[in-house]
Amino acid sequence: MGINTLQEFLDENLHRNYPVLDGGDCKDTTGQYNLPTELIADMRLIVPEGVKALGTFFISSLIVRRYTADIEISYKPDAASAFPIGWFRNMDTGAETFESYPFAASAQADPANVQFEDTTGTITAGTGMAAITLPGVWNFSEDSTPLVEIVPVEQLTKFRSVQVGNSVFTGNIVLKEGSNVSIATSYDLATDTTTITFSARESAGAGVVLTDDESIIDALTLLYGPPITAINEIPPETDGNFTLRGADCVVVTPETGGQGIRIENPCGIPCCDKETYLSPVYESINQLNSRHVRLEDFLGNMTVSLDFLLSSLKDLENAVGLGGF
């Protein structure tokens, strides 16, 4: 049963010119040449978003040489003239069946069509390659060789350049991990999306990857210790900061270099200037001390003199008492 079903499928599609739409007659613009049946086994084009609904993709030219053949693909907008978008080049006419060849996009002179320069795709040669032995060039129109709906696919995700600061990079761009940075890629099959994630690290070779606020706080806590969460059981402001303000004679200023806080009381600093006020006071005190010493010496001398006078008076009294006078 399976073989019969397969045979029926092959019989049904025997005379189809896939990937050309069934309505296309595959005749060139002169009407003298037919695009060979089974020339192409498969074709896929990755085209810009939104273009399929606005025009038609078609085979516009076939160039046959002695050993190779080229197939040109063009696009015909509904409201404008057709223009080529690229080639499948150097298809080996003597190669084995089902060889694949890449699509090479053509440069676009019209800025409105520059998006087609990023078109990519592949073509797989069919058994009809052996039939194109006559060298020549044949051109086709969008009515004779339109491509079936499934050949062009609007999944073009290629970007043209990357800009870092004022520098613009094109061509093959390599992203490499730098100091304290890791790069990881992931692919989502459901959305056919590849994601590149750049993550900061606490330090070179560190196992902690900084991906969100929580991981950053954990890394900082591990490196510097727990942060200040309250002062005298007073929590910080909503932005996480504490504000210190001085009152009366207290002044709060940052330490030199910004690594600390200086709290001062300028009212406790002496108000008198040393040279203007204190030095004369010290000099007066020294003079008073000197005068005090001189007074002490004078008093001492007076005491000695008085003692001598008293001794003399006593001697005098003794002499009178003895009748010496």
ABEGO torsion letter per residue (X at the ends): XAAAAAAAAAAAAAABAOABBAABAGBBAAGABBBBBGABABBBBBBBBGAAAABBBBBABBBBBAABBBBBBBBBBAABBBBBAEBBBGBBAABBBGBBBBBBBBBBABAAAAAAAABBEBBBBBAAAAABABBEBBBBBAAAABBBAAABBBABABBABBBBEABBBBEBBBBBBBBGBBBBBBBBAAAGBBBBBBBBBABBGBABBBABAAAAAAAAAAAAEBBBABBGGBBBBAAGBBBBBBBEABBBBBBBGGABBBBBBAAABBABBAAAAAAAAAAAAAAAAAAAAAAAAAAAAAAAAAAAAAAAAAAAAAAAAAGAX
